[in-house]
Amino acid sequence: MADTVLVIGASGKIGVPAILAARRVGYNVLAVIRNEQSQSKLLRHVGSQEGITFTYGDPTQEQDLVNVVDQVKAGKLPDFQHVFTAVGQLHLKGPIQSVDMETFHAMMTVNFEADFFAYRATIDYLLEKAGAKATFTILTGGLATMGYGGVNSIAAGALASLAAVMTFENLKTNVRVNEIHLSHIVTYDSEIEEKGAAVGSKASEFARVYEEILRREDIKASRISVADDSDIYELRIEDKLPSSKYLDVVKKDEKDLTEDDRRALSEIAAVFSL
């Protein structure tokens, strides 16, 4: 039986490429959408419902995502082995001191918390039920370092840190955690075909990045950076976590630890327990 990818943020300009990628590798899709309007929008951009199961949920509401997983466990929705999350909304107004706190909190919810909710709701299922090929892929944005995105830049920075924590905590699990770090414009194929575009890539082109992540089991604990079209066709892959003595020790299997390694780990544990 084919694997299934749970896509959160399915109808967006990044969710659509994820669905196209899943289809290309022969996987099915469980798409979380807000309403019938989102479903119709998604179908316009992917062409048909072939291989897609829809379920309704608001990704900014953690319980909605928990309910999706509960329905999977109950056999009401298909099992999934992969999660792709890309939830967001642009709010580029600034300067940030002029942004009221209600707007700030709303933007942090949709641009950061929703992806955190996606991880919290699904990771235990992936660890326990998804098997050796399980993956969790999160999209983060270049606005984190570009600085001109206002609240979006702040949320993007938090997402990049979230991706690091997820990566670290799954170094020795069955789940391949990867981050797609996007500093490039991606839009629906129809928009580019109808209006043209001076910059940016079609969703169908960008899909290749996630397709490669699904196909290649060697892509693990990685950041895949996409800054222009060339990065789509020759993936720019680097370790998500920096090189450090501590991480080198942590990555070792228990049987490979030396006495010095064990002492280092105990000293570090003592520091974090303070």
C-alpha positions as a Markdown table, in Angstrom:
| # | Residue | x | y | z |
|---|---|---|---|---|
| 1 | Met | 0.0 | 0.0 | 0.0 |
| 2 | Ala | 1.3 | 3.5 | -0.9 |
| 3 | Asp | 2.5 | 5.8 | 1.8 |
| 4 | Thr | 0.4 | 8.9 | 2.7 |
| 5 | Val | 1.5 | 12.4 | 3.3 |
| 6 | Leu | -0.4 | 14.6 | 5.7 |
| 7 | Val | -0.3 | 18.1 | 4.3 |
| 8 | Ile | -1.1 | 21.0 | 6.7 |
| 9 | Gly | -1.6 | 24.3 | 4.9 |
| 10 | Ala | -2.7 | 22.2 | 1.9 |
| 11 | Ser | -4.4 | 24.9 | -0.3 |
| 12 | Gly | -1.6 | 27.4 | 0.0 |
| 13 | Lys | 1.2 | 28.2 | -2.5 |
| 14 | Ile | 3.5 | 25.8 | -0.8 |
| 15 | Gly | 0.9 | 23.2 | 0.1 |
| 16 | Val | 0.1 | 22.7 | -3.5 |
| 17 | Pro | 3.7 | 21.8 | -4.5 |
| 18 | Ala | 3.8 | 19.3 | -1.6 |
| 19 | Ile | 0.7 | 17.5 | -3.0 |
| 20 | Leu | 2.2 | 17.5 | -6.5 |
| 21 | Ala | 5.4 | 16.1 | -5.1 |
| 22 | Ala | 3.6 | 13.3 | -3.2 |
| 23 | Arg | 1.8 | 12.3 | -6.4 |
| 24 | Arg | 5.0 | 12.1 | -8.3 |
| 25 | Val | 6.5 | 9.6 | -5.9 |
| 26 | Gly | 3.3 | 7.6 | -5.9 |
| 27 | Tyr | 2.1 | 8.6 | -2.5 |
| 28 | Asn | -1.4 | 9.5 | -1.4 |
| 29 | Val | -2.3 | 12.7 | 0.4 |
| 30 | Leu | -4.4 | 13.5 | 3.5 |
| 31 | Ala | -5.1 | 17.2 | 3.1 |
| 32 | Val | -6.2 | 19.4 | 6.0 |
| 33 | Ile | -8.3 | 22.3 | 4.7 |
| 34 | Arg | -10.4 | 24.9 | 6.4 |
| 35 | Asn | -13.6 | 24.7 | 4.3 |
| 36 | Glu | -15.1 | 23.8 | 0.9 |
| 37 | Gln | -13.8 | 27.0 | -0.6 |
| 38 | Ser | -10.2 | 25.9 | 0.2 |
| 39 | Gln | -11.0 | 22.5 | -1.2 |
| 40 | Ser | -12.2 | 24.0 | -4.5 |
| 41 | Lys | -9.2 | 26.2 | -4.6 |
| 42 | Leu | -6.8 | 23.4 | -4.1 |
| 43 | Leu | -8.4 | 21.2 | -6.8 |
| 44 | Arg | -8.1 | 24.0 | -9.3 |
| 45 | His | -4.4 | 24.0 | -8.8 |
| 46 | Val | -3.7 | 20.2 | -8.6 |
| 47 | Gly | -6.2 | 19.2 | -11.3 |
| 48 | Ser | -8.1 | 16.4 | -9.7 |
| 49 | Gln | -8.9 | 14.7 | -6.4 |
| 50 | Glu | -7.0 | 11.5 | -7.4 |
| 51 | Gly | -5.1 | 10.2 | -4.4 |
| 52 | Ile | -6.3 | 13.0 | -2.1 |
| 53 | Thr | -8.5 | 12.6 | 1.0 |
| 54 | Phe | -9.8 | 15.8 | 2.4 |
| 55 | Thr | -10.5 | 16.6 | 6.1 |
| 56 | Tyr | -11.6 | 19.9 | 7.6 |
| 57 | Gly | -9.6 | 21.6 | 10.3 |
| 58 | Asp | -8.2 | 25.0 | 11.2 |
| 59 | Pro | -4.4 | 24.6 | 11.6 |
| 60 | Thr | -4.3 | 27.5 | 14.0 |
| 61 | Gln | -6.4 | 25.5 | 16.4 |
| 62 | Glu | -4.4 | 22.7 | 18.0 |
| 63 | Gln | -7.4 | 20.6 | 18.9 |
| 64 | Asp | -8.5 | 20.5 | 15.2 |
| 65 | Leu | -5.2 | 18.8 | 14.4 |
| 66 | Val | -5.4 | 16.5 | 17.3 |
| 67 | Asn | -8.8 | 15.5 | 16.1 |
| 68 | Val | -7.4 | 14.7 | 12.7 |
| 69 | Val | -4.9 | 12.3 | 14.2 |
| 70 | Asp | -7.6 | 10.8 | 16.5 |
| 71 | Gln | -9.7 | 10.1 | 13.4 |
| 72 | Val | -6.6 | 8.4 | 11.8 |
| 73 | Lys | -6.2 | 6.2 | 14.9 |
| 74 | Ala | -9.9 | 5.3 | 14.7 |
| 75 | Gly | -9.6 | 4.2 | 11.1 |
| 76 | Lys | -11.9 | 7.0 | 9.9 |
| 77 | Leu | -9.0 | 8.6 | 7.9 |
| 78 | Pro | -6.0 | 6.9 | 6.2 |
| 79 | Asp | -2.8 | 6.2 | 8.1 |
| 80 | Phe | 0.0 | 8.6 | 7.3 |
| 81 | Gln | 3.8 | 8.2 | 7.3 |
| 82 | His | 4.9 | 11.7 | 6.4 |
| 83 | Val | 3.9 | 15.2 | 7.5 |
| 84 | Phe | 4.5 | 18.4 | 5.5 |
| 85 | Thr | 3.5 | 21.7 | 7.2 |
| 86 | Ala | 3.5 | 25.2 | 5.7 |
| 87 | Val | 1.1 | 27.6 | 7.3 |
| 88 | Gly | 1.3 | 31.3 | 7.0 |
| 89 | Gln | -0.1 | 34.7 | 6.1 |
| 90 | Leu | 1.8 | 37.8 | 5.1 |
| 91 | His | 1.7 | 41.0 | 7.1 |
| 92 | Leu | 4.6 | 43.1 | 5.9 |
| 93 | Lys | 3.5 | 46.4 | 7.4 |
| 94 | Gly | 6.0 | 48.3 | 9.6 |
| 95 | Pro | 7.8 | 49.6 | 11.4 |
| 96 | Ile | 7.2 | 46.9 | 14.1 |
| 97 | Gln | 6.6 | 49.5 | 16.9 |
| 98 | Ser | 3.5 | 50.5 | 15.0 |
| 99 | Val | 2.0 | 47.0 | 15.0 |
| 100 | Asp | -0.6 | 46.6 | 17.7 |
| 101 | Met | -0.3 | 43.5 | 20.0 |
| 102 | Glu | -3.5 | 42.0 | 18.8 |
| 103 | Thr | -2.2 | 41.9 | 15.2 |
| 104 | Phe | 1.2 | 40.7 | 16.5 |
| 105 | His | -0.3 | 37.8 | 18.4 |
| 106 | Ala | -2.6 | 36.9 | 15.4 |
| 107 | Met | 0.4 | 36.8 | 13.1 |
| 108 | Met | 2.5 | 34.7 | 15.4 |
| 109 | Thr | -0.4 | 32.2 | 15.7 |
| 110 | Val | -0.8 | 31.7 | 12.0 |
| 111 | Asn | 2.9 | 32.0 | 11.1 |
| 112 | Phe | 4.5 | 30.1 | 14.0 |
| 113 | Glu | 2.1 | 28.4 | 16.4 |
| 114 | Ala | 0.2 | 26.6 | 13.6 |
| 115 | Asp | 3.4 | 24.7 | 12.6 |
| 116 | Phe | 4.2 | 24.0 | 16.3 |
| 117 | Phe | 0.7 | 22.6 | 16.7 |
| 118 | Ala | 1.2 | 20.5 | 13.6 |
| 119 | Tyr | 4.4 | 19.0 | 15.2 |
| 120 | Arg | 2.9 | 18.5 | 18.6 |
| 121 | Ala | -0.2 | 16.8 | 17.2 |
| 122 | Thr | 1.6 | 14.4 | 14.8 |
| 123 | Ile | 5.0 | 13.5 | 16.1 |
| 124 | Asp | 4.0 | 10.8 | 18.6 |
| 125 | Tyr | 2.0 | 9.1 | 15.9 |
| 126 | Leu | 5.0 | 9.2 | 13.5 |
| 127 | Leu | 7.2 | 7.8 | 16.2 |
| 128 | Glu | 4.9 | 5.0 | 17.1 |
| 129 | Lys | 3.0 | 4.1 | 13.9 |
| 130 | Ala | 4.8 | 5.4 | 10.8 |
| 131 | Gly | 7.7 | 3.0 | 10.5 |
| 132 | Ala | 11.3 | 3.5 | 9.4 |
| 133 | Lys | 10.5 | 5.8 | 6.5 |
| 134 | Ala | 8.7 | 8.5 | 8.4 |
| 135 | Thr | 9.4 | 12.1 | 7.7 |
| 136 | Phe | 8.4 | 15.5 | 9.0 |
| 137 | Thr | 9.1 | 18.5 | 6.8 |
| 138 | Ile | 8.6 | 22.1 | 7.7 |
| 139 | Leu | 8.9 | 25.2 | 5.6 |
| 140 | Thr | 10.7 | 28.2 | 7.0 |
| 141 | Gly | 11.3 | 31.6 | 5.3 |
| 142 | Gly | 14.3 | 33.8 | 4.4 |
| 143 | Leu | 12.5 | 36.7 | 6.0 |
| 144 | Ala | 14.0 | 35.6 | 9.3 |
| 145 | Thr | 17.4 | 37.0 | 8.1 |
| 146 | Met | 16.3 | 39.6 | 5.5 |
| 147 | Gly | 14.7 | 41.8 | 8.1 |
| 148 | Tyr | 12.2 | 43.6 | 5.9 |
| 149 | Gly | 9.2 | 41.3 | 6.8 |
| 150 | Gly | 8.1 | 42.9 | 10.1 |
| 151 | Val | 6.2 | 40.4 | 12.2 |
| 152 | Asn | 6.7 | 37.8 | 9.5 |
| 153 | Ser | 10.4 | 38.0 | 10.0 |
| 154 | Ile | 10.1 | 37.5 | 13.7 |
| 155 | Ala | 7.9 | 34.5 | 13.2 |
| 156 | Ala | 10.2 | 33.1 | 10.6 |
| 157 | Gly | 13.1 | 33.3 | 13.1 |
| 158 | Ala | 11.1 | 31.4 | 15.6 |
| 159 | Leu | 10.2 | 28.7 | 13.0 |
| 160 | Ala | 13.9 | 28.2 | 12.2 |
| 161 | Ser | 14.6 | 27.6 | 15.8 |
| 162 | Leu | 11.6 | 25.3 | 16.0 |
| 163 | Ala | 13.1 | 23.3 | 13.1 |
| 164 | Ala | 16.4 | 23.1 | 14.9 |
| 165 | Val | 14.8 | 21.7 | 18.1 |
| 166 | Met | 12.7 | 19.2 | 16.1 |
| 167 | Thr | 15.8 | 18.1 | 14.3 |
| 168 | Phe | 17.8 | 17.7 | 17.5 |
| 169 | Glu | 15.1 | 15.7 | 19.3 |
| 170 | Asn | 14.8 | 13.3 | 16.4 |
| 171 | Leu | 18.4 | 12.6 | 15.6 |
| 172 | Lys | 18.0 | 9.0 | 16.8 |
| 173 | Thr | 14.4 | 8.3 | 16.0 |
| 174 | Asn | 12.7 | 6.8 | 12.9 |
| 175 | Val | 11.6 | 10.3 | 11.8 |
| 176 | Arg | 13.6 | 12.2 | 9.2 |
| 177 | Val | 13.1 | 15.8 | 10.1 |
| 178 | Asn | 14.1 | 18.4 | 7.4 |
| 179 | Glu | 13.6 | 22.1 | 6.8 |
| 180 | Ile | 13.0 | 23.7 | 3.5 |
| 181 | His | 14.3 | 27.3 | 3.9 |
| 182 | Leu | 12.6 | 29.4 | 1.2 |
| 183 | Ser | 14.0 | 32.8 | 0.2 |
| 184 | His | 12.2 | 32.7 | -3.2 |
| 185 | Ile | 8.8 | 33.5 | -4.5 |
| 186 | Val | 6.6 | 30.5 | -5.4 |
| 187 | Thr | 3.2 | 30.9 | -6.9 |
| 188 | Tyr | 0.4 | 28.9 | -8.6 |
| 189 | Asp | 1.2 | 27.8 | -12.1 |
| 190 | Ser | -2.0 | 29.4 | -13.4 |
| 191 | Glu | -1.0 | 32.9 | -12.1 |
| 192 | Ile | 2.4 | 32.8 | -13.8 |
| 193 | Glu | 0.8 | 31.4 | -17.0 |
| 194 | Glu | -1.9 | 34.1 | -17.1 |
| 195 | Lys | 0.0 | 37.1 | -15.8 |
| 196 | Gly | 3.7 | 36.3 | -16.3 |
| 197 | Ala | 6.2 | 36.9 | -13.6 |
| 198 | Ala | 9.5 | 38.8 | -13.4 |
| 199 | Val | 10.6 | 36.6 | -10.4 |
| 200 | Gly | 9.5 | 33.4 | -8.9 |
| 201 | Ser | 8.9 | 29.8 | -9.7 |
| 202 | Lys | 5.8 | 27.8 | -10.5 |
| 203 | Ala | 4.4 | 25.5 | -7.8 |
| 204 | Ser | 4.9 | 22.5 | -10.1 |
| 205 | Glu | 8.6 | 23.4 | -10.4 |
| 206 | Phe | 9.1 | 24.0 | -6.7 |
| 207 | Ala | 7.5 | 20.6 | -6.0 |
| 208 | Arg | 10.7 | 19.0 | -7.0 |
| 209 | Val | 12.4 | 20.0 | -3.7 |
| 210 | Tyr | 9.9 | 18.0 | -1.6 |
| 211 | Glu | 9.8 | 15.2 | -4.1 |
| 212 | Glu | 13.6 | 14.7 | -3.6 |
| 213 | Ile | 13.2 | 14.8 | 0.2 |
| 214 | Leu | 10.6 | 12.0 | 0.0 |
| 215 | Arg | 12.6 | 9.9 | -2.4 |
| 216 | Arg | 16.0 | 10.3 | -0.8 |
| 217 | Glu | 16.5 | 8.7 | 2.6 |
| 218 | Asp | 19.9 | 10.2 | 2.9 |
| 219 | Ile | 18.3 | 13.7 | 3.3 |
| 220 | Lys | 17.9 | 13.8 | 7.1 |
| 221 | Ala | 18.4 | 16.5 | 9.7 |
| 222 | Ser | 19.0 | 18.9 | 6.9 |
| 223 | Arg | 18.2 | 22.4 | 5.8 |
| 224 | Ile | 17.4 | 22.6 | 2.0 |
| 225 | Ser | 17.8 | 26.3 | 1.0 |
| 226 | Val | 16.0 | 27.7 | -2.0 |
| 227 | Ala | 16.9 | 31.2 | -3.1 |
| 228 | Asp | 16.4 | 31.0 | -6.8 |
| 229 | Asp | 15.4 | 28.6 | -9.6 |
| 230 | Ser | 18.8 | 26.9 | -9.7 |
| 231 | Asp | 18.3 | 25.7 | -6.1 |
| 232 | Ile | 15.2 | 23.7 | -7.3 |
| 233 | Tyr | 17.2 | 21.7 | -9.8 |
| 234 | Glu | 20.4 | 21.2 | -7.8 |
| 235 | Leu | 19.4 | 21.0 | -4.1 |
| 236 | Arg | 21.5 | 23.1 | -1.7 |
| 237 | Ile | 21.6 | 20.8 | 1.3 |
| 238 | Glu | 23.4 | 21.4 | 4.5 |
| 239 | Asp | 23.2 | 20.1 | 8.1 |
| 240 | Lys | 20.5 | 21.8 | 10.0 |
| 241 | Leu | 22.5 | 21.7 | 13.2 |
| 242 | Pro | 25.9 | 23.3 | 13.6 |
| 243 | Ser | 29.1 | 21.3 | 14.1 |
| 244 | Ser | 30.0 | 21.1 | 17.7 |
| 245 | Lys | 31.7 | 18.7 | 20.1 |
| 246 | Tyr | 28.5 | 18.3 | 22.1 |
| 247 | Leu | 26.4 | 17.4 | 19.1 |
| 248 | Asp | 29.1 | 15.0 | 17.9 |
| 249 | Val | 28.7 | 13.2 | 21.2 |
| 250 | Val | 24.9 | 13.3 | 21.3 |
| 251 | Lys | 24.7 | 11.8 | 17.8 |
| 252 | Lys | 26.7 | 8.7 | 18.8 |
| 253 | Asp | 24.9 | 5.4 | 19.6 |
| 254 | Glu | 25.1 | 4.4 | 23.3 |
| 255 | Lys | 27.5 | 1.5 | 22.5 |
| 256 | Asp | 30.0 | 3.9 | 20.8 |
| 257 | Leu | 30.3 | 6.3 | 23.7 |
| 258 | Thr | 33.7 | 6.6 | 25.4 |
| 259 | Glu | 34.3 | 7.3 | 29.0 |
| 260 | Asp | 35.1 | 10.9 | 28.1 |
| 261 | Asp | 31.9 | 11.1 | 26.1 |
| 262 | Arg | 29.9 | 9.9 | 29.1 |
| 263 | Arg | 31.6 | 12.4 | 31.4 |
| 264 | Ala | 30.8 | 15.2 | 28.9 |
| 265 | Leu | 27.2 | 14.2 | 28.7 |
| 266 | Ser | 26.8 | 14.1 | 32.5 |
| 267 | Glu | 28.4 | 17.5 | 32.9 |
| 268 | Ile | 26.1 | 19.0 | 30.3 |
| 269 | Ala | 23.1 | 17.3 | 31.9 |
| 270 | Ala | 24.1 | 18.9 | 35.3 |
| 271 | Val | 24.2 | 22.3 | 33.8 |
| 272 | Phe | 20.8 | 22.0 | 32.2 |
| 273 | Ser | 19.3 | 20.7 | 35.5 |
| 274 | Leu | 20.2 | 24.0 | 37.3 |
